[in-house]
Amino acid sequence: SPQSGNGANGSETHSNNNSTASYYDLYQAFDWTEYMKETNSVAAPQECFKQAPLPPINDFKVNMKLEALDPRNLTSTCIATVVGVLGPRLRLRLDGSDNKNDFWRLVDAGDIHPIGHCEKNDGMLQPPLGFRMNASSWPMFLLKTLNGASMAHAKVFQTEPPTPKSNLFTVGQKLEAVDKKNPQLICCATVGAVKNDQIHVTFDGWRGAFDYWCRYDSRDIFPVGWCARAGHPLQPPG
């Protein structure tokens, strides 16, 4: 694994997710300019990405509640709690589920909303997949969960950036990408292949163990230098 610390499955070595200071101390800023010179490579330009040119400000706090789509059941809108904050990213846990299914979202993600958004749009909040109680206890659980809770205010949610009109990536370009197996990590990566709306993300120095295909408008890929601007650690090549 590119780095097994601070895992998203609760088995982290740096377990205090509210403070990322000790995590930052582990990483000096990676010198992309030097690395691209050495590897004779170029960065994928900003217009390739569905990311804001300036990383969004993260005003969320740990324990705030919001609405999020259940990543394992995208037809369900659930209550989620912020359990970690890292740069412009949120580590979320669906209320009523365990810590084995935490997931990460950017503060300008299109599938997170303030509490009440679902109801305003004639939807109903659902229990998460694998709700740990009897389904009939969901309404009471919901009342208890929201009673006196710290709700994320509408103003801390940022507008989702526009989608590029087409896939502009070319093979060999450098980027920064989330490691799907350890999603708290963002690593140095290269576009290994391009096919229709998809790109193949290959992690530099890891011989294929973590590579994956994703859509060109994935929110898990970023321009070179994004982590440095966002105050987010970047894993150097393996």
GROMACS elastic network, one bead per residue, 0.5 to 0.9 nm:
[ bonds ]
;  ai    aj funct       b0    kb
    1     4     6  0.60642   500
    1   181     6  0.80690   500
    1   182     6  0.78119   500
    1   206     6  0.82878   500
    1   209     6  0.80842   500
    1   210     6  0.78306   500
    2   179     6  0.80732   500
    2   182     6  0.82031   500
    2   185     6  0.81992   500
    2   187     6  0.79387   500
    2   203     6  0.89457   500
    2   206     6  0.74583   500
    2   210     6  0.84739   500
    2   235     6  0.72744   500
    2   236     6  0.87256   500
    2   237     6  0.82906   500
    2   238     6  0.64282   500
    3     6     6  0.85641   500
    3     7     6  0.87166   500
    3   182     6  0.78672   500
    3   185     6  0.76841   500
    3   235     6  0.77601   500
    4     7     6  0.62655   500
    4    12     6  0.76843   500
    4    13     6  0.81141   500
    4   182     6  0.74360   500
    5    11     6  0.83111   500
    5    12     6  0.54327   500
    5    13     6  0.51897   500
    5    14     6  0.63901   500
    5    15     6  0.88416   500
    5   182     6  0.89935   500
    6     9     6  0.85953   500
    6    10     6  0.78126   500
    6    11     6  0.72560   500
    6    13     6  0.55005   500
    6    14     6  0.51004   500
    6    15     6  0.63177   500
    6    16     6  0.86947   500
    6    17     6  0.79235   500
    6    23     6  0.84319   500
    6   182     6  0.87651   500
    6   184     6  0.73222   500
    6   185     6  0.88307   500
    7    10     6  0.61224   500
    7    11     6  0.58364   500
    7    13     6  0.76777   500
    7    14     6  0.84969   500
    7    15     6  0.86689   500
    7   182     6  0.61708   500
    7   183     6  0.78468   500
    7   184     6  0.67118   500
    7   185     6  0.86753   500
    8    11     6  0.74822   500
    8    12     6  0.73369   500
    8    91     6  0.81374   500
    8    99     6  0.83912   500
    8   100     6  0.76953   500
    8   101     6  0.81249   500
    8   102     6  0.63109   500
    8   103     6  0.73587   500
    8   104     6  0.87162   500
    8   182     6  0.64851   500
    8   183     6  0.65968   500
    8   184     6  0.62157   500
    9    12     6  0.74022   500
    9    99     6  0.64510   500
    9   101     6  0.70235   500
    9   102     6  0.68624   500
    9   182     6  0.86621   500
   10    15     6  0.77213   500
   10    99     6  0.63901   500
   10   100     6  0.68596   500
   10   102     6  0.86349   500
   11    14     6  0.89634   500
   11    15     6  0.78276   500
   12    15     6  0.52393   500
   12    16     6  0.87960   500
   13    16     6  0.89517   500
   14    17     6  0.74064   500
   14    20     6  0.87424   500
   14    22     6  0.78836   500
   14    23     6  0.73372   500
   15    18     6  0.88211   500
   16    19     6  0.59915   500
   16    20     6  0.77517   500
   16    84     6  0.86821   500
   17    20     6  0.64923   500
   17    62     6  0.87654   500
   17    83     6  0.71759   500
   17    84     6  0.50960   500
   17    85     6  0.71451   500
   17    86     6  0.84760   500
   17    91     6  0.89691   500
   18    61     6  0.85653   500
   18    62     6  0.65569   500
   18    83     6  0.75324   500
   18    84     6  0.56002   500
   18    85     6  0.65673   500
   18    86     6  0.86865   500
   19    22     6  0.75235   500
   19    23     6  0.82735   500
   19    84     6  0.83984   500
   19    85     6  0.81415   500
   19    86     6  0.87204   500
   20    23     6  0.50967   500
   20    24     6  0.62817   500
   20    25     6  0.88451   500
   20    85     6  0.80230   500
   20    86     6  0.68842   500
   21    24     6  0.52012   500
   21    25     6  0.64177   500
   22    25     6  0.51650   500
   22    26     6  0.68285   500
   23    26     6  0.55520   500
   23    27     6  0.74154   500
   23   233     6  0.77572   500
   24    27     6  0.55876   500
   24    28     6  0.78266   500
   24   231     6  0.86963   500
   24   232     6  0.79296   500
   24   233     6  0.62294   500
   25    28     6  0.72809   500
   26   233     6  0.87598   500
   27    30     6  0.79421   500
   27   233     6  0.65611   500
   27   234     6  0.75122   500
   27   235     6  0.78528   500
   27   236     6  0.88346   500
   28    31     6  0.89559   500
   28   233     6  0.84742   500
   28   234     6  0.88532   500
   29    32     6  0.89941   500
   29   227     6  0.89396   500
   29   228     6  0.67654   500
   29   233     6  0.77713   500
   29   234     6  0.74896   500
   30    35     6  0.86117   500
   30   225     6  0.89429   500
   30   228     6  0.81852   500
   30   234     6  0.70065   500
   30   235     6  0.80080   500
   30   236     6  0.64471   500
   31    34     6  0.56151   500
   31    35     6  0.63153   500
   31    36     6  0.87532   500
   32    36     6  0.59305   500
   32    37     6  0.84448   500
   32   188     6  0.89690   500
   32   224     6  0.72940   500
   32   225     6  0.73448   500
   33    36     6  0.53218   500
   33    37     6  0.62705   500
   33    38     6  0.87075   500
   34    37     6  0.51528   500
   34    38     6  0.62280   500
   34    39     6  0.86929   500
   35    38     6  0.50474   500
   35    39     6  0.61096   500
   35    40     6  0.82386   500
   35    41     6  0.84005   500
   36    39     6  0.50558   500
   36    40     6  0.55222   500
   36    42     6  0.63791   500
   36    43     6  0.79833   500
   36   174     6  0.82207   500
   37    41     6  0.67090   500
   37    42     6  0.85776   500
   38    41     6  0.79836   500
   39    42     6  0.88935   500
   41   172     6  0.69848   500
   41   173     6  0.67112   500
   41   174     6  0.70795   500
   42    45     6  0.88402   500
   42   172     6  0.75415   500
   42   173     6  0.54221   500
   42   174     6  0.60497   500
   43    46     6  0.88746   500
   43   172     6  0.86298   500
   43   173     6  0.51542   500
   43   175     6  0.62476   500
   43   190     6  0.88544   500
   43   223     6  0.72566   500
   43   224     6  0.61272   500
   44    47     6  0.83539   500
   44    48     6  0.67238   500
   44    49     6  0.85233   500
   44   168     6  0.87192   500
   44   169     6  0.66311   500
   44   170     6  0.77715   500
   44   172     6  0.87276   500
   44   173     6  0.50180   500
   44   174     6  0.56907   500
   44   175     6  0.62011   500
   44   191     6  0.85969   500
   44   223     6  0.64287   500
   44   224     6  0.74011   500
   45    48     6  0.58111   500
   45    49     6  0.78207   500
   45   168     6  0.88506   500
   45   169     6  0.84006   500
   45   173     6  0.87174   500
   45   223     6  0.67905   500
   45   224     6  0.84172   500
   46    49     6  0.57289   500
   46    50     6  0.85453   500
   46    51     6  0.78652   500
   46    52     6  0.86486   500
   46    53     6  0.69211   500
   46   222     6  0.82658   500
   46   223     6  0.58672   500
   46   224     6  0.86103   500
   47    50     6  0.77960   500
   47    51     6  0.86021   500
   47    53     6  0.87745   500
   47   164     6  0.67416   500
   47   168     6  0.78811   500
   48    51     6  0.88431   500
   48   164     6  0.64208   500
   48   166     6  0.82280   500
   48   167     6  0.68814   500
   48   168     6  0.53367   500
   48   169     6  0.61066   500
   48   216     6  0.75151   500
   48   217     6  0.80477   500
   48   223     6  0.83353   500
   49    52     6  0.83079   500
   49   163     6  0.76178   500
   49   164     6  0.66673   500
   49   167     6  0.89808   500
   49   168     6  0.87083   500
   49   169     6  0.88741   500
   49   216     6  0.71254   500
   49   217     6  0.61490   500
   49   218     6  0.78757   500
   49   219     6  0.81290   500
   49   221     6  0.73092   500
   49   222     6  0.65675   500
   49   223     6  0.70458   500
   50   160     6  0.85971   500
   50   161     6  0.60492   500
   50   162     6  0.61955   500
   50   163     6  0.51595   500
   50   164     6  0.62763   500
   50   216     6  0.80215   500
   50   217     6  0.51607   500
   50   218     6  0.68426   500
   50   219     6  0.63929   500
   50   221     6  0.83415   500
   50   222     6  0.81960   500
   51    54     6  0.82401   500
   51    55     6  0.76664   500
   51   108     6  0.89049   500
   51   160     6  0.82018   500
   51   161     6  0.57698   500
   51   162     6  0.77784   500
   51   163     6  0.83615   500
   51   217     6  0.85929   500
   51   219     6  0.70082   500
   51   221     6  0.83841   500
   51   222     6  0.68617   500
   51   223     6  0.82475   500
   52    55     6  0.59127   500
   52    56     6  0.71589   500
   52   108     6  0.87609   500
   52   160     6  0.81678   500
   52   161     6  0.55759   500
   52   162     6  0.82275   500
   53    56     6  0.88738   500
   53   223     6  0.89866   500
   53   226     6  0.87570   500
   54    57     6  0.89065   500
   54   226     6  0.82186   500
   54   229     6  0.76010   500
   54   230     6  0.80617   500
   55    87     6  0.87298   500
   55    88     6  0.68282   500
   55   226     6  0.70609   500
   55   227     6  0.86368   500
   55   229     6  0.68251   500
   55   230     6  0.54668   500
   56    87     6  0.88752   500
   56    88     6  0.60011   500
   56   106     6  0.84473   500
   56   107     6  0.69921   500
   56   108     6  0.69871   500
   56   158     6  0.71531   500
   56   230     6  0.77497   500
   57    87     6  0.80900   500
   57    88     6  0.60970   500
   57   107     6  0.77878   500
   57   156     6  0.84755   500
   57   158     6  0.82841   500
   57   230     6  0.83044   500
   58    61     6  0.85127   500
   58    85     6  0.81234   500
   58    86     6  0.86187   500
   58    87     6  0.68302   500
   58    89     6  0.73817   500
   58    90     6  0.85179   500
   58   106     6  0.87302   500
   58   107     6  0.63275   500
   58   156     6  0.72562   500
   58   157     6  0.85718   500
   58   158     6  0.88415   500
   59    88     6  0.86651   500
   59   107     6  0.85576   500
   59   155     6  0.88772   500
   59   156     6  0.55828   500
   59   157     6  0.84127   500
   60    63     6  0.89507   500
   60    64     6  0.70028   500
   60    82     6  0.77876   500
   60    85     6  0.75578   500
   60    90     6  0.79326   500
   60   107     6  0.80623   500
   60   152     6  0.68633   500
   60   153     6  0.87430   500
   60   156     6  0.63712   500
   60   157     6  0.83989   500
   61    64     6  0.58543   500
   61    82     6  0.69989   500
   61    83     6  0.85579   500
   61    84     6  0.81042   500
   61    85     6  0.72404   500
   61   152     6  0.81424   500
   62    65     6  0.88239   500
   62    81     6  0.77170   500
   62    82     6  0.50287   500
   62    83     6  0.52917   500
   62    84     6  0.58457   500
   62    85     6  0.68837   500
   62    90     6  0.88760   500
   63    81     6  0.56523   500
   63    82     6  0.51504   500
   63    83     6  0.60582   500
   63    84     6  0.84889   500
   63   149     6  0.83413   500
   63   150     6  0.67977   500
   63   151     6  0.85694   500
   64    80     6  0.84347   500
   64    81     6  0.56901   500
   64    82     6  0.54722   500
   64    83     6  0.82897   500
   64   149     6  0.75002   500
   64   151     6  0.52610   500
   64   152     6  0.52898   500
   64   153     6  0.89500   500
   65    79     6  0.68238   500
   65    80     6  0.56400   500
   65    82     6  0.64021   500
   65   114     6  0.79525   500
   65   115     6  0.73100   500
   65   146     6  0.82180   500
   65   149     6  0.71270   500
   65   150     6  0.61343   500
   65   152     6  0.56548   500
   66    78     6  0.84375   500
   66    79     6  0.58558   500
   66    80     6  0.54222   500
   66    81     6  0.64662   500
   66    82     6  0.80150   500
   66   112     6  0.70016   500
   66   113     6  0.60039   500
   66   114     6  0.50188   500
   66   115     6  0.51265   500
   66   116     6  0.87701   500
   66   151     6  0.64011   500
   66   152     6  0.58952   500
   66   153     6  0.87057   500
   67    77     6  0.64858   500
   67    78     6  0.56069   500
   67    80     6  0.58022   500
   67    81     6  0.86167   500
   67    94     6  0.89980   500
   67   111     6  0.82643   500
   67   112     6  0.56228   500
   67   113     6  0.50837   500
   67   114     6  0.58536   500
   67   115     6  0.55024   500
   67   116     6  0.79666   500
   67   117     6  0.75482   500
   67   118     6  0.76580   500
   67   125     6  0.83521   500
   68    71     6  0.84578   500
   68    76     6  0.84522   500
   68    77     6  0.55986   500
   68    78     6  0.54993   500
   68    79     6  0.63282   500
   68    80     6  0.61487   500
   68    92     6  0.87475   500
   68    94     6  0.80700   500
   68   111     6  0.58650   500
   68   113     6  0.64735   500
   68   114     6  0.88146   500
   69    72     6  0.85591   500
   69    73     6  0.75324   500
   69    74     6  0.56479   500
   69    75     6  0.72076   500
   69    76     6  0.57421   500
   69    78     6  0.60295   500
   69    79     6  0.85954   500
   69    80     6  0.89024   500
   69   111     6  0.60165   500
   69   112     6  0.69694   500
   70    73     6  0.51191   500
   70    74     6  0.53959   500
   70    75     6  0.75316   500
   70    76     6  0.57097   500
   70    77     6  0.61585   500
   70    78     6  0.62740   500
   70    80     6  0.89895   500
   70    94     6  0.75472   500
   70   128     6  0.63675   500
   70   129     6  0.74816   500
   71    74     6  0.56628   500
   71    76     6  0.87397   500
   71   103     6  0.78358   500
   72    76     6  0.89955   500
   72   101     6  0.89289   500
   72   128     6  0.86045   500
   72   129     6  0.70344   500
   73    76     6  0.59142   500
   73    77     6  0.88143   500
   73   128     6  0.79964   500
   73   129     6  0.67842   500
   74    77     6  0.75935   500
   76   124     6  0.84895   500
   76   125     6  0.72390   500
   76   126     6  0.57538   500
   76   127     6  0.78502   500
   76   128     6  0.74047   500
   76   129     6  0.86493   500
   77   118     6  0.72405   500
   77   123     6  0.81929   500
   77   124     6  0.73976   500
   77   125     6  0.54021   500
   77   126     6  0.58261   500
   77   127     6  0.82237   500
   77   128     6  0.82007   500
   78    94     6  0.66152   500
   78    95     6  0.75654   500
   78   124     6  0.88118   500
   78   125     6  0.53923   500
   78   126     6  0.53382   500
   78   127     6  0.61826   500
   78   128     6  0.61719   500
   79    93     6  0.85521   500
   79    94     6  0.58149   500
   79    95     6  0.56560   500
   79    96     6  0.86464   500
   79   115     6  0.77501   500
   79   125     6  0.72625   500
   79   126     6  0.80882   500
   79   127     6  0.80983   500
   79   128     6  0.83171   500
   79   142     6  0.83561   500
   79   145     6  0.87773   500
   79   146     6  0.88811   500
   80    92     6  0.60370   500
   80    93     6  0.53359   500
   80    95     6  0.54240   500
   81    91     6  0.84429   500
   81    92     6  0.55854   500
   81    93     6  0.53586   500
   81    94     6  0.63534   500
   81    95     6  0.66377   500
   82    85     6  0.74488   500
   82    90     6  0.63852   500
   82    91     6  0.58728   500
   82    93     6  0.66245   500
   83    90     6  0.76360   500
   83    91     6  0.55825   500
   83    92     6  0.56829   500
   83    93     6  0.65959   500
   83   102     6  0.85752   500
   84    89     6  0.84157   500
   84    90     6  0.58770   500
   84    92     6  0.70976   500
   85    88     6  0.74871   500
   85    89     6  0.59239   500
   85    91     6  0.61200   500
   86    89     6  0.51829   500
   86    90     6  0.64546   500
   86    91     6  0.79155   500
   86   184     6  0.83151   500
   86   231     6  0.80032   500
   86   232     6  0.63178   500
   86   233     6  0.85654   500
   87    90     6  0.82398   500
   87   227     6  0.80893   500
   87   230     6  0.55509   500
   87   231     6  0.51857   500
   87   233     6  0.83675   500
   88   105     6  0.86275   500
   88   106     6  0.57870   500
   88   107     6  0.58633   500
   88   108     6  0.83708   500
   88   230     6  0.65028   500
   88   231     6  0.80796   500
   88   232     6  0.77856   500
   89   104     6  0.65933   500
   89   105     6  0.56103   500
   89   107     6  0.59769   500
   89   108     6  0.89369   500
   89   184     6  0.89421   500
   89   232     6  0.86501   500
   90   103     6  0.81886   500
   90   104     6  0.54412   500
   90   105     6  0.52366   500
   90   106     6  0.60658   500
   90   107     6  0.67652   500
   91   102     6  0.65751   500
   91   103     6  0.56645   500
   91   105     6  0.66611   500
   91   106     6  0.89709   500
   91   184     6  0.81060   500
   92   101     6  0.88468   500
   92   102     6  0.55194   500
   92   103     6  0.53694   500
   92   104     6  0.59951   500
   92   105     6  0.74479   500
   93    96     6  0.87262   500
   93    97     6  0.72828   500
   93    98     6  0.76790   500
   93    99     6  0.66571   500
   93   100     6  0.88441   500
   93   101     6  0.69846   500
   93   103     6  0.67556   500
   93   104     6  0.89748   500
   94    97     6  0.56070   500
   94    98     6  0.78751   500
   94    99     6  0.86176   500
   94   101     6  0.80566   500
   94   102     6  0.74345   500
   94   103     6  0.89499   500
   94   127     6  0.85973   500
   94   128     6  0.64959   500
   95    98     6  0.81637   500
   95   127     6  0.80194   500
   95   128     6  0.74571   500
   95   131     6  0.85164   500
   95   142     6  0.86659   500
   95   145     6  0.77200   500
   96   127     6  0.70614   500
   96   128     6  0.67357   500
   96   130     6  0.82981   500
   96   131     6  0.53835   500
   96   132     6  0.60152   500
   96   133     6  0.76466   500
   96   138     6  0.88425   500
   96   141     6  0.81529   500
   97   100     6  0.82158   500
   97   101     6  0.75211   500
   97   102     6  0.89847   500
   97   127     6  0.86252   500
   97   128     6  0.64800   500
   97   129     6  0.77142   500
   97   130     6  0.65002   500
   97   131     6  0.54589   500
   97   132     6  0.61124   500
   98   101     6  0.65974   500
   98   102     6  0.80574   500
   98   130     6  0.86799   500
   98   131     6  0.85585   500
   98   132     6  0.78524   500
   99   102     6  0.56921   500
  103   183     6  0.76413   500
  103   184     6  0.87448   500
  104   183     6  0.70351   500
  104   184     6  0.73259   500
  105   108     6  0.81074   500
  105   109     6  0.62092   500
  105   111     6  0.86385   500
  105   112     6  0.80868   500
  105   219     6  0.85116   500
  105   220     6  0.89864   500
  106   109     6  0.51513   500
  106   110     6  0.89302   500
  106   219     6  0.78369   500
  106   220     6  0.89926   500
  107   110     6  0.88422   500
  107   112     6  0.81403   500
  107   156     6  0.77815   500
  107   157     6  0.59519   500
  107   158     6  0.59843   500
  107   159     6  0.85542   500
  107   160     6  0.86145   500
  108   111     6  0.88742   500
  108   112     6  0.82626   500
  108   157     6  0.62439   500
  108   159     6  0.53370   500
  108   161     6  0.73521   500
  109   112     6  0.61457   500
  109   113     6  0.89102   500
  109   157     6  0.83412   500
  109   158     6  0.76275   500
  109   159     6  0.76207   500
  109   160     6  0.56066   500
  109   161     6  0.84816   500
  109   219     6  0.78600   500
  110   113     6  0.79531   500
  110   158     6  0.88534   500
  110   159     6  0.75521   500
  110   160     6  0.54838   500
  110   161     6  0.87985   500
  112   157     6  0.79922   500
  113   116     6  0.82396   500
  113   117     6  0.62337   500
  113   118     6  0.82481   500
  113   152     6  0.87030   500
  113   154     6  0.75820   500
  113   157     6  0.71139   500
  114   117     6  0.58895   500
  114   118     6  0.87054   500
  114   151     6  0.74426   500
  114   152     6  0.61169   500
  114   153     6  0.64211   500
  114   154     6  0.55682   500
  114   157     6  0.77402   500
  115   118     6  0.74498   500
  115   119     6  0.85877   500
  115   151     6  0.68544   500
  115   152     6  0.75551   500
  115   153     6  0.84874   500
  115   154     6  0.86740   500
  116   119     6  0.53415   500
  116   120     6  0.61819   500
  116   121     6  0.87449   500
  117   120     6  0.51577   500
  117   121     6  0.63942   500
  117   122     6  0.88855   500
  117   123     6  0.84805   500
  118   121     6  0.52288   500
  118   122     6  0.64520   500
  118   124     6  0.62572   500
  118   125     6  0.67922   500
  119   123     6  0.50956   500
  119   124     6  0.60628   500
  119   125     6  0.77052   500
  120   123     6  0.73515   500
  121   124     6  0.88719   500
  125   142     6  0.87062   500
  126   129     6  0.88972   500
  126   138     6  0.81718   500
  127   130     6  0.81871   500
  127   131     6  0.58890   500
  127   135     6  0.75509   500
  127   138     6  0.65658   500
  127   142     6  0.86882   500
  128   131     6  0.52835   500
  128   132     6  0.88523   500
  129   132     6  0.89231   500
  130   133     6  0.85977   500
  131   134     6  0.76134   500
  131   135     6  0.73924   500
  131   138     6  0.86586   500
  132   135     6  0.86562   500
  133   136     6  0.83296   500
  133   137     6  0.68385   500
  133   138     6  0.77195   500
  134   137     6  0.55675   500
  134   138     6  0.73024   500
  135   138     6  0.53959   500
  135   139     6  0.86099   500
  136   139     6  0.72592   500
  136   140     6  0.85396   500
  137   140     6  0.56148   500
  137   141     6  0.61021   500
  137   142     6  0.86974   500
  138   142     6  0.60069   500
  138   143     6  0.86647   500
  139   142     6  0.51103   500
  139   143     6  0.63910   500
  139   144     6  0.88049   500
  140   143     6  0.51415   500
  140   144     6  0.62816   500
  140   145     6  0.85371   500
  141   144     6  0.52061   500
  141   145     6  0.59863   500
  141   146     6  0.86481   500
  142   145     6  0.50527   500
  142   146     6  0.61981   500
  142   147     6  0.84539   500
  143   146     6  0.54473   500
  143   147     6  0.59762   500
  144   147     6  0.51933   500
  144   148     6  0.84837   500
  144   149     6  0.89780   500
  145   148     6  0.81174   500
  145   149     6  0.69290   500
  146   149     6  0.51031   500
  146   150     6  0.82061   500
  146   151     6  0.82726   500
  148   151     6  0.88005   500
  152   155     6  0.83373   500
  152   156     6  0.69488   500
  152   157     6  0.82322   500
  153   156     6  0.58660   500
  153   157     6  0.76258   500
  154   157     6  0.57109   500
  154   158     6  0.87467   500
  155   158     6  0.74526   500
  158   161     6  0.89172   500
  160   163     6  0.89788   500
  162   165     6  0.88899   500
  163   166     6  0.83201   500
  163   217     6  0.62142   500
  164   167     6  0.72861   500
  164   168     6  0.81857   500
  164   216     6  0.84090   500
  164   217     6  0.69698   500
  165   168     6  0.86454   500
  166   197     6  0.75000   500
  166   216     6  0.79776   500
  166   217     6  0.87211   500
  167   170     6  0.87222   500
  167   194     6  0.84290   500
  167   195     6  0.89394   500
  167   196     6  0.73401   500
  167   197     6  0.57847   500
  167   198     6  0.76308   500
  167   199     6  0.84232   500
  167   215     6  0.84748   500
  167   216     6  0.56338   500
  167   217     6  0.79133   500
  168   216     6  0.80018   500
  169   172     6  0.89839   500
  169   173     6  0.73224   500
  169   191     6  0.74734   500
  169   194     6  0.70734   500
  169   199     6  0.75104   500
  169   216     6  0.75598   500
  170   173     6  0.61724   500
  170   191     6  0.68794   500
  170   192     6  0.86086   500
  170   193     6  0.75953   500
  170   194     6  0.66251   500
  170   199     6  0.87212   500
  171   174     6  0.89965   500
  171   190     6  0.78051   500
  171   191     6  0.50938   500
  171   192     6  0.55118   500
  171   193     6  0.53877   500
  171   194     6  0.65025   500
  171   199     6  0.86698   500
  171   200     6  0.88888   500
  172   190     6  0.58305   500
  172   191     6  0.52220   500
  172   192     6  0.61598   500
  172   193     6  0.80560   500
  173   189     6  0.85737   500
  173   190     6  0.56103   500
  173   191     6  0.53977   500
  173   192     6  0.82502   500
  174   188     6  0.74589   500
  174   189     6  0.58239   500
  174   191     6  0.64613   500
  174   223     6  0.78878   500
  174   224     6  0.67517   500
  175   187     6  0.85122   500
  175   188     6  0.63226   500
  175   189     6  0.52983   500
  175   190     6  0.59266   500
  175   191     6  0.75304   500
  175   201     6  0.87616   500
  175   221     6  0.70162   500
  175   222     6  0.59333   500
  175   223     6  0.51045   500
  175   225     6  0.84607   500
  175   226     6  0.89775   500
  176   186     6  0.62977   500
  176   187     6  0.54920   500
  176   189     6  0.55495   500
  176   190     6  0.81082   500
  176   220     6  0.85375   500
  176   221     6  0.58431   500
  176   223     6  0.59889   500
  176   224     6  0.57615   500
  176   225     6  0.78850   500
  176   226     6  0.74241   500
  176   227     6  0.78061   500
  176   234     6  0.79582   500
  177   180     6  0.88284   500
  177   185     6  0.82891   500
  177   186     6  0.51900   500
  177   187     6  0.53947   500
  177   188     6  0.66202   500
  177   189     6  0.62160   500
  177   190     6  0.89005   500
  177   201     6  0.75976   500
  177   203     6  0.81255   500
  177   220     6  0.58021   500
  177   222     6  0.60558   500
  177   223     6  0.86766   500
  178   181     6  0.87222   500
  178   182     6  0.79103   500
  178   183     6  0.57829   500
  178   184     6  0.73854   500
  178   185     6  0.57649   500
  178   187     6  0.63158   500
  178   220     6  0.52666   500
  178   221     6  0.64420   500
  178   222     6  0.86002   500
  179   182     6  0.52938   500
  179   183     6  0.51290   500
  179   184     6  0.75039   500
  179   185     6  0.56695   500
  179   186     6  0.59758   500
  179   187     6  0.67121   500
  179   203     6  0.84052   500
  179   210     6  0.68304   500
  179   211     6  0.82990   500
  179   220     6  0.85159   500
  180   184     6  0.85628   500
  180   185     6  0.83621   500
  180   210     6  0.74616   500
  180   211     6  0.87169   500
  180   212     6  0.81977   500
  180   220     6  0.86620   500
  181   184     6  0.89859   500
  181   185     6  0.89465   500
  181   210     6  0.71091   500
  182   185     6  0.58978   500
  182   186     6  0.88210   500
  183   186     6  0.74650   500
  185   233     6  0.76502   500
  185   234     6  0.72261   500
  185   235     6  0.69889   500
  186   220     6  0.85557   500
  186   221     6  0.86332   500
  186   227     6  0.78579   500
  186   232     6  0.81978   500
  186   233     6  0.71869   500
  186   234     6  0.54202   500
  186   235     6  0.61287   500
  187   203     6  0.69607   500
  187   204     6  0.81267   500
  187   233     6  0.87662   500
  187   234     6  0.55090   500
  187   236     6  0.63609   500
  187   237     6  0.72287   500
  188   202     6  0.87967   500
  188   203     6  0.61686   500
  188   204     6  0.59575   500
  188   205     6  0.89476   500
  188   224     6  0.82595   500
  188   234     6  0.72538   500
  188   235     6  0.64593   500
  188   236     6  0.59530   500
  188   237     6  0.58295   500
  188   238     6  0.89149   500
  189   192     6  0.89040   500
  189   201     6  0.64532   500
  189   202     6  0.54933   500
  189   204     6  0.52134   500
  189   205     6  0.89095   500
  189   237     6  0.79483   500
  190   200     6  0.83132   500
  190   201     6  0.59615   500
  190   202     6  0.52638   500
  190   203     6  0.63830   500
  190   204     6  0.67002   500
  191   194     6  0.74062   500
  191   199     6  0.65333   500
  191   200     6  0.57935   500
  191   201     6  0.51757   500
  191   202     6  0.62744   500
  191   203     6  0.89613   500
  192   199     6  0.73774   500
  192   200     6  0.51957   500
  192   201     6  0.59403   500
  192   202     6  0.57295   500
  193   198     6  0.84321   500
  193   199     6  0.57560   500
  193   201     6  0.77145   500
  193   202     6  0.88487   500
  193   213     6  0.88474   500
  194   197     6  0.77684   500
  194   198     6  0.59521   500
  194   200     6  0.63158   500
  194   216     6  0.89886   500
  195   198     6  0.51989   500
  195   199     6  0.62330   500
  195   200     6  0.82486   500
  196   199     6  0.81391   500
  196   215     6  0.89571   500
  197   214     6  0.83435   500
  197   215     6  0.55682   500
  197   216     6  0.58551   500
  197   217     6  0.83618   500
  198   213     6  0.63730   500
  198   214     6  0.53744   500
  198   216     6  0.54942   500
  198   217     6  0.87255   500
  199   212     6  0.84039   500
  199   213     6  0.55931   500
  199   214     6  0.56418   500
  199   215     6  0.61928   500
  199   216     6  0.60205   500
  200   211     6  0.71635   500
  200   212     6  0.57284   500
  200   214     6  0.65738   500
  200   215     6  0.88470   500
  201   210     6  0.87550   500
  201   211     6  0.55361   500
  201   212     6  0.54234   500
  201   213     6  0.60443   500
  201   214     6  0.74381   500
  201   221     6  0.87036   500
  202   205     6  0.89684   500
  202   206     6  0.82167   500
  202   207     6  0.83040   500
  202   208     6  0.65654   500
  202   209     6  0.89240   500
  202   210     6  0.73245   500
  202   212     6  0.69266   500
  202   213     6  0.88476   500
  203   206     6  0.57851   500
  203   207     6  0.75760   500
  203   208     6  0.70269   500
  203   209     6  0.83673   500
  203   210     6  0.66585   500
  203   211     6  0.60810   500
  203   237     6  0.73443   500
  203   238     6  0.81428   500
  204   207     6  0.76174   500
  204   208     6  0.87744   500
  204   236     6  0.82513   500
  204   238     6  0.64100   500
  205   208     6  0.85125   500
  205   236     6  0.89077   500
  205   237     6  0.51423   500
  206   209     6  0.61693   500
  206   210     6  0.71475   500
  206   211     6  0.85552   500
  206   237     6  0.75425   500
  206   238     6  0.55109   500
  207   210     6  0.81122   500
  207   211     6  0.85084   500
  207   238     6  0.89468   500
  208   211     6  0.52529   500
  208   212     6  0.86830   500
  214   217     6  0.82026   500
  214   218     6  0.64233   500
  214   220     6  0.86963   500
  214   221     6  0.89792   500
  215   218     6  0.53063   500
  216   219     6  0.88719   500
  216   221     6  0.84125   500
  217   220     6  0.87102   500
  217   221     6  0.82262   500
  218   221     6  0.61465   500
  219   222     6  0.75998   500
  222   225     6  0.82880   500
  222   226     6  0.61753   500
  222   227     6  0.82591   500
  223   226     6  0.56296   500
  223   227     6  0.87100   500
  224   227     6  0.78323   500
  224   228     6  0.88238   500
  225   228     6  0.53333   500
  225   229     6  0.63363   500
  225   230     6  0.85815   500
  226   229     6  0.51956   500
  226   230     6  0.59158   500
  226   231     6  0.85240   500
  226   232     6  0.82173   500
  227   231     6  0.58896   500
  227   233     6  0.62314   500
  227   234     6  0.60185   500
  228   231     6  0.54456   500
  228   232     6  0.63680   500
  228   233     6  0.74439   500
  228   234     6  0.76835   500
  229   232     6  0.78151   500
  230   233     6  0.88145   500
  235   238     6  0.81317   500
